[in-house]
Amino acid sequence: MGSVPVFVNRVIQISNSISKTNVISRIPLCNRISIRVASQSLLIRELTSVNDDDLYEINDLYERDREYNKKATVSMLMELLECPVKEVESMVQRCPELKFVSSKNMQCNIQFFKEKGVSEEVLYHNPWLLKYKTGSLSYKLNILEKMKLADISAVIPLLQLPVPKLRNFESLTKKESRKVPHGNRLKYTSEKLQCNLEDVCKVFQQHKFLFTIPFDRFSAIMDLLLDAGVCPLHILNDMWIFRYSAKKTAERLSIAKKAGVATIKPWMLRCSNKIFSNLLQRAVVKKELLGEGSVVEYLSQQLQCDTEIVEYLNSKYPSIIRIQVSKLKEVFDFVYAEGYTPQHVLQVPRILFHSIETTKSRLLELKGLGYKPHTLLVLCKSKRQYQQFVEQVKVKKNQQCN
């Protein structure tokens, strides 16, 4: 039994030069059976972690005392990085594993990145870089260089990926390098969306499927979105759209355009049919109400005021022009039917944000008590404040009856 780990170590050594799928075939049958019986889990663990030497060196001396570890780590980082205590505490808070990383490991990483031209500010924003072994980080950077990603500051987010995944992505990148503009998907995406490579690397690290989906589909959807006028930033912030087919994306883009959807966003093209149908209905209603005009012009017309006044309202209530036009119409129709004027709405523009159902029920309740508000303010109060007001109305009504 004691010889199994030794034999496994030998297997691990030869696995560096051959694929994982062929490792077992190199082991004699008798030993294969022996290992499975004696320590199958050990073999699996070793074989799957052989090329991912990411584990940081544990600071064994303080492993049991977490609070002491935090103080010791903060003190150590202040000395290594020459940073204020608040910045260092923030680093430890964002990456708690640092409390168990040895000073040698941190010092080696700081020196390693310093030699690579990476500033301490980058380390401050990415404290997790200090928890990996220096050799592992160096190996990962070599892989990224083979993928034509040599800008260290830009590719830092990708250093979070395990070595086996990076190797796999490198292999895929090499196979498609001739048909992918700029040699790899990340640079291609950065160029198409006109954004920083670092931002693209962050997105690819979060959505690893972007490395593996067929490039033909990836590029087709990218062109469809950009040709339809979808904002590049919206695409970058919602890359889930690339998990869907180009055919479905094209169909929804066409339908959305015909319905008059002004600003098409990726989520609209991948949402459920029910949500998409509701979206189209709102777009049609908006088009019918506005015609060729804008929301500002519509508000100006309904409030019987100049567009400058609407712009002023928008500066105080930035989301007022983002309220659904159908809701605006419903609010205006209701309050005007109840005898209120545009001046009342201008005095209390919050009524436009308030739930129309709540507004109706409150006004009905107050009218039932024999009280009609002179302003719309009470209809917009919080639930507690409104209830207090109702109690006051009831008290006055009882006093009048007595």
SEDRENPA-280383 format. One record per residue (C-alpha): residue in three letters; x, y, z. Coordinates in nm, 4 decimals. Each point is the difference from the previous one (the first is absolute). Layout:
BEGIN
ALA|X|Y|Z
...
END
This chain:
BEGIN
MET|0.0000|0.0000|0.0000
GLY|0.2824|0.2404|0.0816
SER|0.1421|-0.0315|-0.3514
VAL|-0.3165|0.1191|-0.1749
PRO|0.0687|0.3746|0.0415
VAL|0.3570|-0.0537|-0.1220
PHE|-0.1245|-0.1827|-0.3079
VAL|-0.2657|0.2656|-0.0592
ASN|0.2671|0.2714|0.0136
ARG|0.1819|-0.1838|-0.2766
VAL|-0.3192|-0.0063|-0.2028
ILE|-0.0404|0.3723|0.0568
GLN|0.3509|0.0644|-0.1291
ILE|-0.0558|-0.1795|-0.3290
SER|-0.3421|0.1667|-0.0419
ASN|0.1692|0.3317|-0.0751
SER|0.1047|-0.1322|-0.3372
ILE|-0.3154|-0.1909|-0.0958
SER|-0.3722|0.0696|0.0041
LYS|-0.2067|-0.0836|0.3071
THR|-0.2033|-0.2524|-0.1893
ASN|0.3117|-0.2037|-0.0666
VAL|0.1417|0.0088|0.3530
ILE|-0.1878|-0.3080|0.1191
SER|0.1047|-0.1956|-0.3096
ARG|0.3672|0.0474|0.0991
ILE|-0.0594|-0.1788|0.3313
PRO|0.0421|-0.3796|0.0070
LEU|-0.3296|-0.1836|0.0418
CYS|0.0937|-0.1539|0.3361
ASN|0.1004|0.3350|0.1420
ARG|-0.3099|0.1593|-0.1479
ILE|-0.2199|-0.2420|0.1909
SER|0.2108|0.0422|0.3139
ILE|-0.0291|0.3756|-0.0109
ARG|-0.3756|-0.0081|-0.0529
VAL|-0.0434|-0.2322|0.2957
ALA|0.2496|0.1747|0.2253
SER|-0.0527|0.3667|-0.0751
GLN|-0.2193|0.0772|-0.2960
SER|-0.0991|0.3428|0.1312
LEU|0.3666|0.0921|0.0488
LEU|0.0816|-0.0805|-0.3621
ILE|-0.2961|0.1950|-0.1335
ARG|0.0863|0.2999|0.2161
GLU|0.3618|-0.0013|-0.1045
LEU|-0.0713|-0.0492|-0.3687
THR|-0.2539|0.2810|-0.0121
SER|0.2169|0.2508|0.1827
VAL|0.3368|-0.0725|-0.1553
ASN|-0.0016|0.2951|-0.2361
ASP|-0.1789|0.2437|0.2277
ASP|0.2533|0.0844|0.2680
ASP|-0.1949|0.3034|0.1155
LEU|-0.0234|-0.0702|0.3704
TYR|0.1717|0.2633|0.2063
GLU|0.2577|-0.0868|0.2636
ILE|-0.1803|-0.0237|0.3336
ASN|0.1298|0.2053|0.2880
ASP|-0.0093|-0.3011|0.2327
LEU|0.1200|0.1927|0.3013
TYR|-0.3224|0.2004|0.0297
GLU|-0.2480|-0.2221|-0.1781
ARG|-0.2182|-0.0563|0.3066
ASP|-0.0188|0.3601|0.1167
ARG|-0.2026|0.1871|-0.2621
GLU|-0.0088|0.3332|0.1844
TYR|0.3742|-0.0073|0.0586
ASN|0.0472|-0.0921|-0.3644
LYS|-0.1895|0.3096|-0.1105
LYS|0.2105|0.2338|0.2130
ALA|0.3222|-0.1695|-0.1022
THR|-0.0966|0.0096|-0.3693
VAL|-0.0938|0.3679|0.0133
SER|0.3293|0.0829|0.1676
MET|0.1930|-0.2094|-0.2517
LEU|-0.1702|0.1550|-0.3046
MET|0.0495|0.3517|0.1339
GLU|0.3704|-0.0715|0.0103
LEU|0.0156|-0.1725|-0.3404
LEU|-0.2184|0.2468|-0.1919
GLU|0.0575|0.3124|0.2094
CYS|-0.3750|0.0648|-0.0041
PRO|-0.2210|0.1701|0.2611
VAL|-0.1676|-0.2307|0.2464
LYS|-0.3498|0.0635|-0.1410
GLU|0.1029|-0.1095|-0.3489
VAL|0.1649|-0.3153|0.1287
GLU|-0.2993|-0.0865|0.2193
SER|-0.2188|0.0413|-0.3075
MET|0.2197|-0.2465|-0.1894
VAL|-0.0282|-0.2605|0.2748
GLN|-0.3735|0.0535|0.0257
ARG|-0.0452|-0.0550|-0.3748
CYS|0.2283|-0.3024|0.0007
PRO|-0.0229|-0.1744|0.3412
GLU|0.2306|-0.2813|-0.1196
LEU|0.2914|0.2394|0.0403
LYS|-0.0171|-0.0648|0.3741
PHE|0.1436|-0.3452|-0.0636
VAL|0.2593|0.0816|-0.2652
SER|0.3644|0.0015|0.1035
SER|0.2019|0.3206|-0.0102
LYS|0.2459|-0.1713|-0.2339
ASN|-0.2759|-0.0742|-0.2484
MET|-0.1288|0.3587|0.0078
GLN|0.3457|0.1498|-0.0246
CYS|0.0876|-0.2167|-0.3001
ASN|-0.3213|0.0963|-0.1781
ILE|0.0464|0.3712|0.0655
GLN|0.3559|-0.0169|-0.1322
PHE|-0.1143|-0.2104|-0.2972
PHE|-0.2609|0.2523|-0.1094
LYS|0.2327|0.2907|0.0677
GLU|0.2513|-0.1503|-0.2426
LYS|-0.2825|-0.0427|-0.2521
GLY|-0.0833|0.3703|0.0250
VAL|-0.3259|-0.0466|0.1894
SER|-0.0692|0.2850|0.2418
GLU|-0.0888|-0.0419|0.3662
GLU|-0.3323|0.1670|-0.0781
VAL|-0.0900|-0.2998|-0.2161
LEU|0.0856|-0.2304|0.2907
TYR|-0.2171|0.2103|0.2285
HIS|-0.2985|-0.0401|-0.2318
ASN|0.0752|-0.3706|-0.0505
PRO|0.1224|-0.1295|0.3393
TRP|-0.0765|-0.3593|-0.1026
LEU|0.3177|0.0112|-0.2106
LEU|0.2031|-0.0387|0.3186
LYS|-0.1586|-0.3302|0.1001
TYR|0.1264|-0.2055|-0.2960
LYS|0.3419|-0.1558|-0.0268
THR|0.2459|0.2036|-0.2002
GLY|0.0872|-0.2964|-0.2215
SER|-0.3654|-0.0507|-0.0869
LEU|-0.0467|0.3670|-0.0919
SER|0.3108|-0.0087|-0.2183
TYR|-0.1220|-0.3154|-0.1744
LYS|-0.3410|0.1532|-0.0664
LEU|0.1554|0.3119|-0.1485
ASN|0.2047|-0.2169|-0.2333
ILE|-0.3196|-0.1673|-0.1195
LEU|-0.1652|0.3378|-0.0562
GLU|0.3006|0.1200|-0.1981
LYS|-0.0440|-0.2988|-0.2303
MET|-0.3590|0.1182|-0.0465
LYS|0.1407|0.3358|-0.1165
LEU|-0.1060|0.1670|0.3238
ALA|0.3231|0.1527|0.1223
ASP|-0.1394|0.3148|0.1675
ILE|0.0222|-0.1096|0.3635
SER|-0.2069|0.2844|0.1436
ALA|-0.2833|-0.0833|-0.2403
VAL|-0.0022|-0.3782|0.0442
ILE|0.0228|-0.0035|0.3803
PRO|-0.3666|-0.1121|0.0395
LEU|0.0849|-0.3182|-0.1934
LEU|0.2587|-0.1003|0.2611
GLN|-0.2926|-0.1178|0.2145
LEU|-0.0605|-0.2837|-0.2444
PRO|0.1459|-0.3425|0.0871
VAL|0.2957|-0.1160|-0.2086
PRO|-0.1905|-0.2896|-0.1650
LYS|-0.2678|0.2398|-0.1254
LEU|0.2603|0.2432|-0.1287
ARG|0.1734|-0.2828|-0.1833
ASN|-0.3289|-0.1014|-0.1549
PHE|-0.0767|0.3574|-0.1056
GLU|0.3524|0.0326|-0.1410
SER|-0.0542|-0.3100|-0.2107
LEU|-0.3330|0.1324|-0.1305
THR|0.1539|0.3405|-0.0730
LYS|0.2812|-0.1605|-0.1958
LYS|-0.2420|-0.2019|-0.2136
GLU|-0.2115|0.2990|-0.0979
SER|0.2725|0.2657|-0.0069
ARG|0.0008|0.0203|-0.3808
LYS|-0.3720|0.0720|-0.0342
VAL|-0.0373|0.2253|0.3045
PRO|0.0967|0.3631|-0.0649
HIS|0.2863|0.1239|0.2200
GLY|0.0912|-0.3607|0.0825
ASN|-0.2348|-0.0605|0.2945
ARG|-0.3546|0.0631|0.1151
LEU|0.0881|0.2459|0.2714
LYS|0.1785|0.2458|-0.2264
TYR|-0.2720|-0.0510|-0.2604
THR|-0.2680|0.0854|0.2571
SER|0.1962|0.3001|0.1250
GLU|0.0295|0.1333|-0.3533
LYS|-0.3645|-0.0632|-0.0949
LEU|-0.1400|0.1554|0.3174
GLN|0.2614|0.2759|0.0134
CYS|0.0797|-0.0660|0.3642
ASN|0.3047|-0.0744|0.2146
LEU|0.1533|-0.3451|-0.0234
GLU|-0.0019|-0.0185|0.3804
ASP|-0.3794|0.0394|0.0067
VAL|-0.0313|-0.2774|-0.2584
CYS|0.2266|-0.2273|0.2052
LYS|-0.2191|0.0562|0.3059
VAL|-0.3092|-0.0998|-0.1964
PHE|0.1642|-0.3092|-0.1506
GLN|0.1200|-0.1064|0.3453
GLN|-0.3553|0.0294|0.1316
HIS|-0.1581|-0.1695|-0.3041
LYS|0.2400|-0.2765|-0.0954
PHE|-0.2341|-0.1347|-0.2668
LEU|0.1126|0.2938|-0.2164
PHE|0.3267|-0.1862|-0.0581
THR|-0.1686|-0.3142|-0.1258
ILE|-0.3154|0.0853|-0.1966
PRO|0.0477|-0.0269|-0.3802
PHE|0.1668|0.3143|-0.1269
ASP|-0.2264|0.0132|-0.3055
ARG|-0.3004|0.0383|0.2316
PHE|0.1856|0.2438|0.2229
SER|0.0961|0.2291|-0.2889
ALA|-0.3421|-0.0291|-0.1679
ILE|-0.1841|0.1120|0.3152
MET|0.2548|0.2763|0.0570
ASP|-0.0591|0.1397|-0.3503
LEU|-0.3784|-0.0307|0.0340
LEU|-0.0016|0.1987|0.3231
LEU|0.2322|0.2743|-0.1198
ASP|-0.1742|0.0350|-0.3366
ALA|-0.3322|0.0378|0.1857
GLY|0.1445|0.2894|0.1997
VAL|0.0242|-0.1786|0.3346
CYS|0.2290|0.1966|0.2334
PRO|0.3425|-0.1718|0.0278
LEU|0.0020|0.0583|0.3763
HIS|-0.3347|-0.1780|0.0314
ILE|0.1452|-0.2944|-0.1911
LEU|0.3082|-0.0138|0.2228
ASN|-0.2161|0.0069|0.3122
ASP|-0.2296|-0.2788|-0.1207
MET|0.2024|-0.2635|-0.1846
TRP|-0.2593|-0.2687|0.0736
ILE|-0.1507|0.0821|-0.3373
PHE|0.2837|-0.1976|-0.1629
ARG|-0.1365|-0.3219|0.1473
TYR|-0.2996|0.0286|-0.2283
SER|-0.0215|-0.0745|-0.3715
ALA|0.0713|0.2636|-0.2613
LYS|-0.3307|-0.0895|-0.1692
LYS|-0.2087|0.0776|0.3108
THR|0.1963|0.3190|0.0582
ALA|-0.0624|0.1163|-0.3573
GLU|-0.3726|-0.0804|0.0246
ARG|-0.0471|0.1956|0.3215
LEU|0.2018|0.2930|-0.1293
SER|-0.2236|0.0184|-0.3050
ILE|-0.3209|-0.0176|0.2065
ALA|0.1262|0.2601|0.2488
LYS|0.0865|0.2422|-0.2791
LYS|-0.3405|-0.0383|-0.1653
ALA|-0.1729|0.0594|0.3342
GLY|0.1943|0.3230|0.0413
VAL|0.2122|-0.0931|0.3006
ALA|0.2229|0.3063|0.0281
THR|0.2864|-0.1406|0.2041
ILE|0.0637|-0.3697|-0.0548
LYS|0.1943|-0.1745|0.2769
PRO|0.1409|-0.3554|-0.0018
TRP|-0.2319|-0.1203|0.2795
MET|-0.2996|0.0742|-0.2236
LEU|0.1295|-0.2472|-0.2556
ARG|0.0330|-0.2879|0.2456
CYS|-0.2895|0.0534|0.2402
SER|-0.3082|-0.2240|0.0130
ASN|-0.2665|0.0289|-0.2688
LYS|-0.2450|0.1474|0.2520
ILE|0.2361|0.2783|0.1069
PHE|0.0945|0.0685|-0.3616
SER|-0.3685|0.0219|-0.0953
ASN|-0.0676|0.2505|0.2806
LEU|0.3010|0.1999|-0.1106
LEU|-0.1341|0.0194|-0.3553
GLN|-0.3439|0.1082|0.1218
ARG|0.1514|0.2835|0.2017
ALA|0.2064|0.1054|-0.2999
VAL|-0.3088|0.0092|-0.2228
VAL|-0.1953|0.2052|0.2550
LYS|0.2930|0.2370|0.0408
LYS|0.0214|0.0458|-0.3747
GLU|-0.3728|0.0708|-0.0213
LEU|0.0148|0.2595|0.2785
LEU|0.3207|0.1733|-0.0996
GLY|-0.0043|-0.0376|-0.3743
GLU|0.3218|0.1588|-0.1179
GLY|0.0314|0.2050|0.3194
SER|0.1922|-0.0576|0.3213
VAL|-0.1007|-0.0632|0.3611
VAL|0.1056|0.3562|0.0848
GLU|-0.2358|0.1360|-0.2630
TYR|-0.2805|-0.2263|0.1244
LEU|0.0455|0.1208|0.3599
SER|0.0116|0.3587|-0.1204
GLN|-0.3311|-0.0503|-0.1795
GLN|-0.1733|-0.1742|0.2930
LEU|0.1285|0.2475|0.2602
GLN|-0.0705|0.2981|-0.2271
CYS|0.3448|0.1456|0.0551
ASP|0.3182|0.0729|-0.1934
THR|0.2552|-0.2760|-0.0627
GLU|0.2459|0.2004|0.2126
ILE|-0.2172|-0.0649|0.3052
VAL|-0.0068|-0.3720|-0.0803
GLU|0.3792|0.0030|-0.0324
TYR|0.0167|0.1654|0.3422
LEU|-0.2251|-0.2714|0.1445
ASN|0.2248|-0.2602|-0.1575
SER|0.3031|0.1537|0.1733
LYS|-0.1776|-0.0383|0.3357
TYR|-0.1559|-0.3380|-0.0800
PRO|0.2436|-0.1623|-0.2506
SER|-0.2188|-0.3043|-0.0616
ILE|-0.3136|0.1932|-0.0910
ILE|0.0563|-0.0359|-0.3747
ARG|0.0590|-0.3735|0.0453
ILE|-0.3472|-0.0653|0.1373
GLN|-0.2062|-0.2103|-0.2397
VAL|-0.2076|0.2279|-0.2194
SER|-0.3035|-0.2241|0.0493
LYS|0.0247|0.0547|0.3765
LEU|0.0391|0.3746|-0.0441
LYS|-0.3162|0.0062|-0.2082
GLU|-0.1904|-0.2013|0.2618
VAL|0.1056|0.2360|0.2796
PHE|-0.0855|0.3131|-0.1978
ASP|-0.3387|-0.1384|-0.1055
PHE|-0.0892|-0.0918|0.3587
VAL|0.1064|0.3179|0.1831
TYR|-0.1503|0.2262|-0.2658
ALA|-0.3262|-0.1959|0.0096
GLU|-0.0060|0.0559|0.3778
GLY|0.0123|0.3749|-0.0492
TYR|0.3683|0.0635|0.0523
THR|0.1950|0.2229|-0.2380
PRO|0.3458|-0.0042|-0.1642
GLN|0.1039|0.2519|0.2661
HIS|-0.0797|-0.2551|0.2724
VAL|0.2251|-0.2540|-0.1706
LEU|0.2795|0.2540|-0.0454
GLN|-0.0171|0.0749|0.3730
VAL|0.0261|-0.3707|0.0876
PRO|0.1788|-0.1763|-0.2912
ARG|0.0518|-0.3031|0.2265
ILE|-0.3547|-0.1010|-0.0863
LEU|0.1329|-0.1133|-0.3385
PHE|0.2264|-0.2562|0.1697
HIS|-0.2596|-0.1214|0.2459
SER|-0.1958|-0.3212|-0.0497
ILE|-0.3195|0.0823|-0.1868
GLU|-0.1873|-0.2710|0.1919
THR|0.1067|0.1488|0.3348
THR|-0.0890|0.3504|-0.1157
LYS|-0.3477|-0.1124|-0.1024
SER|-0.0680|-0.1953|0.3211
ARG|0.1209|0.2848|0.2246
LEU|-0.2058|0.2639|-0.1748
LEU|-0.3051|-0.2267|0.0134
GLU|0.0517|-0.0575|0.3736
LEU|0.0383|0.3709|0.0766
LYS|-0.3054|0.0913|-0.2073
GLY|-0.1920|-0.2664|0.1939
LEU|0.0897|0.1884|0.3186
GLY|-0.1350|0.3182|-0.1537
TYR|0.3416|0.1497|-0.0657
LYS|0.1522|0.0869|-0.3371
PRO|0.3671|0.1050|0.0157
HIS|0.0745|0.3500|-0.1276
THR|0.3385|-0.1230|-0.1229
LEU|0.1356|-0.3323|-0.1205
LEU|0.2661|-0.0088|0.2710
VAL|-0.1905|-0.2161|0.2459
LEU|-0.0495|-0.2661|-0.2677
CYS|0.3794|-0.0384|-0.0289
LYS|0.0800|-0.0285|0.3694
SER|0.1527|-0.3137|0.1530
LYS|-0.2367|-0.2645|0.1309
ARG|0.0558|0.1056|0.3643
GLN|-0.0400|0.3704|-0.0741
TYR|-0.3128|-0.0623|-0.2037
GLN|-0.1592|-0.2074|0.2785
GLN|0.0742|0.2764|0.2487
PHE|-0.1669|0.2493|-0.2317
VAL|-0.3064|-0.2257|-0.0356
GLU|-0.0296|-0.0223|0.3792
GLN|0.0084|0.3797|0.0230
VAL|-0.2760|0.0243|-0.2609
LYS|-0.2107|-0.2516|0.1950
VAL|0.0524|0.1932|0.3274
LYS|-0.1111|0.3278|-0.1601
LYS|-0.3002|-0.1697|-0.1567
ASN|-0.1071|-0.1408|0.3400
GLN|0.0431|0.3408|0.1607
GLN|-0.2200|0.1595|-0.2631
CYS|-0.2672|-0.2664|0.0530
ASN|0.0014|0.0596|0.3750
END
